[in-house]
């Protein structure tokens, strides 16, 4: 996960700008596109700045109440259709002091030919059992069973991944003539406690015009969530509503301790239909979230609980690892301002800031009485200490916070 989950990293700025809503006005550009992803992580997801994984969660046994843990994560991407004035492409995002990241964060071009790939990828074995929907019992037609051996042989079941959840085209090296990003290992640090993004921001580079915008939206609050194993064997997830949230999505994995030996791995999502789209674990625009709520793929902002079916918990074994994602607002900026009438709008740059909040869920593990809680107090029935898990999910997808 670029951050905590990032199962499949996936609004589409080019499409958005191709036609201005409600107008026949023609546009050109933008010459430069900037994207800033702002994540709030709470509970176990906040361990080690969102990189703690299962090991970090176990460390909570000695680190105090996870409800006190909140971490922030920034991801910055700058792309342009112009060449750098003095290669390689580079830039800086300048912050106000209250951001607590230093004067600026350096935007650096990735090294060509060095893609980020898992260093310890193993072809999955066994089967993947797919469940979906909130409720005490699994719905009809569940589980859908995916045999990894057949997938490896090219026999991919139809409709495995989402057709309703759109793929969001992000700024990247692939769709930019010049590109720079952060974090990049070349300096800078993630925000510390008490950070605020409110106020003026400036982005400069050697391959595009200067970008200036002012944020009136700060980090989303941390999600306060808990899990409770019910008498019927199902698992109730409860959370406190977040005022900026546009909708929620939850998911869970089970049987990860069996993955290496060819046992069954379980994947459940809160969608009322069989939807396993990447955007559900990541970022989605408010308009897309609103549409998915009408289809019962995303839970509405008024919802504060979801029940994992008993069949999912039974098939998962002693422990399940999951995540609750709160989609948030977006802030969009462009320059110069849109001209009146039907005059051509020659756009120099656009900037998009996306917000979300998420928390890690541990179900059925005994971490000093905190296993079923992500900032809300544990209600889970303690189980035996969990075995060491691999930080990879089905089809080689990383687990949350790994």
Buried (B, 14 or more C-beta within 10 A) or exposed (E): BBBBBBBBBBBBBEEBBEEEEEEEBEBEBBBBBBBBBBBBBBBBBBBEBBBBBBBBBBBBBEBEBBBEBBBBBBBBBBBBBBEBEEEBBBBBBBBBEEBBBEEBBBBBBBEEEEEEEEEEEEEBBBBBBBBBBBBBBBBEEBBBEBEBEEBEEEEEEEEBBBEEBBBBBBBBBEBBBBBBBBBBEEEBEBBEEEBBBBBEBBBBBBBBBBBBBEBEBBBBBBBBBBBBBBEEBBBBBBBEEBEBBBBBBBBBBBBBBBBEEEBBBBBBBBBBEBBBBBBBBBBBBBEBBBBBBEEBBBBBBEBEEBBBBBBBBEBBBBBBBBBBBBBBBBBEBBBEEEEEEEEEBEBBBBBBBBBBBBBBBBBBBBBBEBBBBBBBBBEBEBBEEBEEBBBBBBBEBBBBBB
